[in-house]
Amino acid sequence: MNQKVLETIRKYNLIVDGDKIVLGVSGGPDSICMLDNLREVKEEQIIEFEIYVAHINHMIREEAIDDEKYVQEYCKKYNIECFVKRADVQKIASEKKIGTEEAGRKVRYDFFEEVLQKTESNKIAIAHNKNDKIETIIMHLLRGSGLSGLKGIEPIRDNKYIRPLLECERTEIEQYCEDKKLNPRIDKTNFENEYTRNKIRNIVIPYIKKEFNPNIIQTLSRLSDLAADESNYIELQTQKAFEKILIAKEKEQITLNLKEFNKQDKVIKNRLILYTTKELMGSTQGIEKIHIEDIIKLCQNNVGNKFLTPNKNLKVLVKDKKIFFIKQNTYKN
């Protein structure tokens, strides 16, 4: 499996000489497998890079303190600097009026960024595997996602977040942990079917394997690769179109040429709206298909000054043959 991880690293250029990487490690099979593999790659000096470990104790499960100790003991054994944070995720979720899953994810990524700054690192490694990718694709399908959603989880994002295990299946990871006697921590909540992802993992995929396609993981992985190639090409064309129609880009506002926008193909228009929103806000969260369609209609029926507010943070104004994307409040991821 070490070779497979190394091939993934080289295929997507995930790690290069001089990188300093923060590894998100929960202590479960995936993350401890990732840590063990990257440690060996580092020790064998195949690539010259540094690693640090970041562990979040969500304070939800009684076993969480044992997970924390397990990660610390592994790091101590191999002289790896380990950063630990305890966060009452349920309390945070309640205060912010968001789901526990969302709160946990935000706490984790905020901490990873904190450790990234503290260690002057440039990348964050996340232990998503091929099964996680397929589960994500199915979730996107159920939500009516477009082509970009079929890509699932990408091996590298923003040239910072890397996923070295993305081409490894969960069974391979579990076998690796057994062979290496790593005795990873097991989160029993992964077997509970309270959340959508767990239902897909524990009910939907096993049913598809049994009744329709025993190779569904490989099949959807191929679909994902095809979708990624086509989506990435469209994204490249979108960037070119954006540069062509851009009038001004400021911190609080982006201005586009209305006439040139209306000349674009519908697919590119859709992507331009998302691309511009992300350039301005840092995310496309809260922008749905209906908002995109409304913005396109607004631009086509250019009579007088008109505007839309897809959400409380963004205003789209059509005025003087221009399209203004205006940031209304501080955007929260």
GUVO-242842 format. One line per field, with one value per residue (C-alpha): residue number from 1; x, y, z. Coordinates in nm, 2 decimals, padded with zeros to 4 digits. Layout:
BEGIN
num	[NUM, ...]
u	[X, ...]
v	[Y, ...]
w	[Z, ...]
//
This chain:
BEGIN
num	[1, 2, 3, 4, 5, 6, 7, 8, 9, 10, 11, 12, 13, 14, 15, 16, 17, 18, 19, 20, 21, 22, 23, 24, 25, 26, 27, 28, 29, 30, 31, 32, 33, 34, 35, 36, 37, 38, 39, 40, 41, 42, 43, 44, 45, 46, 47, 48, 49, 50, 51, 52, 53, 54, 55, 56, 57, 58, 59, 60, 61, 62, 63, 64, 65, 66, 67, 68, 69, 70, 71, 72, 73, 74, 75, 76, 77, 78, 79, 80, 81, 82, 83, 84, 85, 86, 87, 88, 89, 90, 91, 92, 93, 94, 95, 96, 97, 98, 99, 100, 101, 102, 103, 104, 105, 106, 107, 108, 109, 110, 111, 112, 113, 114, 115, 116, 117, 118, 119, 120, 121, 122, 123, 124, 125, 126, 127, 128, 129, 130, 131, 132, 133, 134, 135, 136, 137, 138, 139, 140, 141, 142, 143, 144, 145, 146, 147, 148, 149, 150, 151, 152, 153, 154, 155, 156, 157, 158, 159, 160, 161, 162, 163, 164, 165, 166, 167, 168, 169, 170, 171, 172, 173, 174, 175, 176, 177, 178, 179, 180, 181, 182, 183, 184, 185, 186, 187, 188, 189, 190, 191, 192, 193, 194, 195, 196, 197, 198, 199, 200, 201, 202, 203, 204, 205, 206, 207, 208, 209, 210, 211, 212, 213, 214, 215, 216, 217, 218, 219, 220, 221, 222, 223, 224, 225, 226, 227, 228, 229, 230, 231, 232, 233, 234, 235, 236, 237, 238, 239, 240, 241, 242, 243, 244, 245, 246, 247, 248, 249, 250, 251, 252, 253, 254, 255, 256, 257, 258, 259, 260, 261, 262, 263, 264, 265, 266, 267, 268, 269, 270, 271, 272, 273, 274, 275, 276, 277, 278, 279, 280, 281, 282, 283, 284, 285, 286, 287, 288, 289, 290, 291, 292, 293, 294, 295, 296, 297, 298, 299, 300, 301, 302, 303, 304, 305, 306, 307, 308, 309, 310, 311, 312, 313, 314, 315, 316, 317, 318, 319, 320, 321, 322, 323, 324, 325, 326, 327, 328, 329, 330, 331, 332, 333]
u	[00.00, 00.29, 00.36, 00.00, 00.01, 00.34, 00.20, -00.10, 00.14, 00.34, 00.04, -00.12, 00.20, 00.06, 00.40, 00.73, 01.06, 01.05, 00.68, 00.58, 00.25, -00.01, -00.18, -00.53, -00.52, -00.82, -00.67, -00.91, -00.79, -00.78, -00.58, -00.34, -00.28, -00.21, 00.03, 00.21, 00.25, 00.37, 00.61, 00.77, 00.79, 00.96, 01.20, 01.30, 01.38, 01.19, 01.07, 01.22, 00.94, 00.83, 00.52, 00.32, 00.01, -00.31, -00.57, -00.91, -01.09, -01.46, -01.56, -01.87, -01.77, -01.65, -01.37, -01.24, -00.98, -00.84, -00.83, -00.63, -00.38, -00.34, -00.24, -00.01, 00.16, 00.22, 00.37, 00.59, 00.72, 00.83, 00.93, 00.66, 00.53, 00.17, -00.08, -00.40, -00.71, -01.03, -01.35, -01.71, -01.86, -02.21, -02.20, -02.06, -02.33, -02.60, -02.46, -02.42, -02.75, -02.59, -02.56, -02.31, -02.14, -02.10, -01.97, -01.72, -01.59, -01.55, -01.37, -01.13, -01.05, -01.00, -00.76, -00.57, -00.53, -00.41, -00.15, -00.05, 00.03, 00.20, 00.44, 00.48, 00.35, 00.21, -00.02, -00.28, -00.33, -00.67, -00.73, -01.03, -01.02, -01.19, -01.50, -01.54, -01.52, -01.79, -02.02, -01.98, -02.07, -02.39, -02.48, -02.43, -02.64, -02.92, -02.91, -02.93, -02.57, -02.42, -02.11, -01.87, -02.05, -01.97, -01.60, -01.66, -01.36, -01.05, -00.69, -00.57, -00.76, -00.64, -00.29, -00.31, -00.54, -00.41, -00.56, -00.29, -00.53, -00.79, -00.71, -00.71, -01.03, -01.14, -01.07, -00.71, -00.66, -00.81, -00.59, -00.28, -00.36, -00.40, -00.08, 00.12, -00.06, -00.15, -00.47, -00.65, -00.93, -01.28, -01.55, -01.87, -02.09, -01.97, -02.19, -02.50, -02.74, -02.83, -02.65, -02.70, -02.34, -02.36, -02.68, -02.52, -02.21, -02.39, -02.72, -02.72, -02.38, -02.40, -02.75, -02.62, -02.32, -02.56, -02.84, -02.69, -02.31, -02.06, -01.79, -01.99, -01.69, -01.47, -01.75, -01.84, -01.47, -01.43, -01.73, -01.57, -01.25, -01.44, -01.65, -01.33, -01.16, -01.46, -01.54, -01.18, -01.19, -01.51, -01.35, -01.05, -01.28, -01.47, -01.15, -01.07, -01.42, -01.40, -01.08, -01.24, -01.55, -01.40, -01.41, -01.30, -01.21, -01.22, -01.23, -01.60, -01.72, -01.66, -01.78, -01.85, -01.94, -02.31, -02.30, -02.00, -02.16, -02.48, -02.28, -02.16, -02.30, -02.54, -02.30, -02.03, -02.28, -02.37, -02.00, -01.92, -02.18, -02.03, -01.67, -01.73, -01.91, -01.62, -01.37, -01.56, -01.69, -01.44, -01.72, -02.03, -02.22, -02.59, -02.59, -02.84, -02.95, -03.26, -03.04, -02.82, -03.12, -03.26, -02.93, -02.92, -03.28, -03.19, -02.90, -03.11, -03.40, -03.19, -03.44, -03.35, -03.16, -03.24, -03.09, -03.11, -03.00, -02.94, -02.85, -02.79, -02.42, -02.44, -02.61, -02.62, -02.70, -02.74, -02.68, -02.53, -02.45, -02.26, -02.31, -02.20, -02.14, -02.14, -02.04, -02.31, -02.17, -01.87, -01.91, -01.90, -01.79]
v	[00.00, 00.23, 00.22, 00.30, 00.61, 00.72, 00.68, 00.90, 01.16, 01.16, 01.14, 01.46, 01.62, 01.63, 01.66, 01.81, 01.87, 02.14, 02.10, 02.13, 01.95, 01.94, 01.60, 01.59, 01.28, 01.15, 00.81, 00.62, 00.37, 00.63, 00.90, 00.67, 00.49, 00.82, 00.93, 00.60, 00.60, 00.96, 00.90, 00.61, 00.81, 01.09, 00.86, 00.69, 01.03, 00.96, 01.32, 01.58, 01.72, 01.79, 01.66, 01.78, 01.63, 01.81, 01.63, 01.76, 01.62, 01.69, 01.60, 01.41, 01.05, 00.91, 00.74, 01.07, 01.11, 00.76, 00.87, 01.17, 00.96, 00.71, 00.99, 01.15, 00.81, 00.74, 01.08, 01.05, 00.71, 00.86, 01.20, 01.39, 01.72, 01.69, 01.96, 01.88, 02.09, 02.01, 02.17, 02.12, 02.07, 02.01, 02.34, 02.52, 02.37, 02.49, 02.84, 02.89, 02.70, 02.46, 02.08, 01.89, 01.76, 02.11, 02.25, 01.97, 02.02, 02.40, 02.34, 02.09, 02.30, 02.62, 02.43, 02.28, 02.64, 02.75, 02.48, 02.56, 02.92, 02.82, 02.57, 02.78, 02.49, 02.52, 02.21, 02.02, 01.65, 01.50, 01.12, 01.08, 00.76, 00.63, 00.51, 00.86, 01.00, 00.77, 00.84, 01.21, 01.16, 00.98, 01.25, 01.51, 01.30, 01.29, 01.67, 01.72, 01.83, 01.93, 01.81, 01.95, 01.76, 01.43, 01.49, 01.41, 01.48, 01.61, 01.49, 01.85, 02.17, 02.53, 02.38, 02.34, 02.06, 01.72, 01.37, 01.10, 00.81, 00.91, 00.61, 00.36, 00.17, 00.14, -00.24, -00.18, 00.07, -00.16, -00.45, -00.22, -00.12, -00.49, -00.59, -00.31, -00.38, -00.01, -00.09, 00.23, 00.38, 00.29, 00.56, 00.36, 00.65, 00.56, 00.25, 00.45, 00.56, 00.90, 01.10, 01.09, 00.98, 00.69, 00.57, 00.58, 00.40, 00.14, 00.09, 00.23, 00.11, -00.24, -00.27, -00.16, -00.40, -00.69, -00.62, -00.43, -00.39, -00.54, -00.31, 00.01, 00.18, 00.13, 00.22, 00.55, 00.62, 00.61, 00.83, 01.08, 01.08, 01.15, 01.43, 01.58, 01.60, 01.77, 02.00, 02.11, 02.20, 02.40, 02.57, 02.67, 02.82, 03.00, 03.16, 03.29, 03.43, 03.60, 03.77, 03.88, 04.03, 04.17, 04.55, 04.59, 04.37, 04.52, 04.39, 04.45, 04.44, 04.28, 04.45, 04.26, 04.37, 04.30, 04.27, 04.03, 03.82, 03.78, 03.66, 03.36, 03.01, 02.92, 02.67, 02.93, 03.19, 02.94, 02.89, 03.26, 03.34, 03.08, 03.18, 03.55, 03.47, 03.26, 03.52, 03.78, 03.58, 03.30, 03.05, 02.97, 02.86, 02.96, 03.01, 02.76, 02.68, 02.90, 03.20, 03.14, 03.12, 03.44, 03.63, 03.52, 03.64, 03.97, 04.02, 03.93, 04.17, 04.48, 04.75, 05.02, 04.94, 04.60, 04.39, 04.05, 03.94, 03.56, 03.56, 03.82, 03.85, 03.91, 04.16, 04.14, 04.47, 04.53, 04.90, 05.11, 04.80, 04.64, 04.36, 04.44, 04.16, 04.34, 04.20, 04.31, 04.16, 03.97, 03.63, 03.33, 02.98]
w	[00.00, 00.06, -00.31, -00.40, -00.17, -00.32, -00.67, -00.58, -00.44, -00.76, -00.99, -00.85, -00.73, -00.38, -00.20, -00.32, -00.16, 00.10, 00.19, 00.55, 00.61, 00.89, 00.91, 01.05, 01.26, 01.46, 01.55, 01.33, 01.06, 00.77, 00.95, 01.13, 00.80, 00.63, 00.91, 00.91, 00.53, 00.51, 00.80, 00.61, 00.29, 00.49, 00.67, 00.35, 00.21, -00.11, -00.08, 00.16, 00.37, 00.73, 00.90, 01.20, 01.36, 01.45, 01.67, 01.77, 02.07, 02.00, 02.36, 02.23, 02.29, 02.62, 02.43, 02.29, 02.56, 02.46, 02.10, 02.20, 02.41, 02.12, 01.87, 02.12, 02.20, 01.83, 01.78, 02.08, 01.96, 01.63, 01.76, 01.56, 01.70, 01.79, 01.85, 02.04, 02.10, 02.29, 02.17, 02.30, 01.95, 02.07, 02.27, 01.97, 01.74, 01.98, 02.01, 01.64, 01.56, 01.32, 01.30, 01.51, 01.19, 01.05, 01.38, 01.40, 01.05, 01.11, 01.44, 01.27, 00.97, 01.18, 01.40, 01.11, 00.98, 01.32, 01.33, 00.97, 01.07, 01.39, 01.22, 00.91, 00.70, 00.35, 00.32, 00.52, 00.47, 00.51, 00.52, 00.28, 00.09, -00.23, -00.04, 00.11, -00.25, -00.37, -00.08, -00.15, -00.52, -00.42, -00.18, -00.46, -00.69, -00.44, -00.41, -00.78, -00.83, -01.16, -01.34, -01.08, -00.80, -00.98, -00.92, -00.56, -00.34, -00.52, -00.45, -00.41, -00.35, -00.35, -00.38, 00.00, 00.10, 00.00, 00.02, -00.02, 00.05, -00.21, -00.44, -00.16, -00.06, 00.30, 00.30, 00.19, 00.47, 00.73, 00.61, 00.63, 00.99, 01.08, 00.90, 01.07, 01.41, 01.44, 01.64, 01.53, 01.73, 01.61, 01.62, 01.69, 01.56, 01.21, 01.23, 01.34, 01.07, 01.20, 00.93, 00.55, 00.49, 00.73, 00.57, 00.23, 00.37, 00.57, 00.38, 00.02, -00.11, 00.04, -00.12, -00.46, -00.43, -00.36, -00.60, -00.89, -00.92, -00.69, -00.83, -00.77, -00.60, -00.91, -01.15, -00.98, -00.94, -01.32, -01.36, -01.12, -01.32, -01.65, -01.48, -01.33, -01.67, -01.83, -01.54, -01.52, -01.89, -01.84, -01.54, -01.75, -02.02, -01.74, -01.61, -01.96, -02.00, -01.66, -01.76, -02.08, -01.93, -01.61, -01.57, -01.21, -00.92, -00.57, -00.22, -00.17, -00.54, -00.88, -01.19, -01.52, -01.87, -01.92, -02.30, -02.30, -02.03, -02.23, -02.53, -02.33, -02.36, -02.08, -01.93, -01.91, -01.77, -01.49, -01.41, -01.43, -01.17, -00.94, -01.02, -00.96, -00.63, -00.51, -00.62, -00.41, -00.12, -00.09, -00.13, -00.33, -00.02, -00.03, -00.41, -00.56, -00.91, -00.88, -00.79, -01.09, -01.32, -01.17, -01.22, -01.58, -01.64, -01.47, -01.71, -02.01, -01.93, -01.89, -01.84, -01.58, -01.26, -01.11, -00.84, -00.67, -00.32, -00.35, 00.02, 00.30, 00.21, -00.17, -00.39, -00.77, -00.94, -01.32, -01.40, -01.68, -01.89, -01.61, -01.36, -01.00, -00.76, -00.42, -00.08, 00.17, 00.49, 00.61, 00.45, 00.69, 00.56]
//
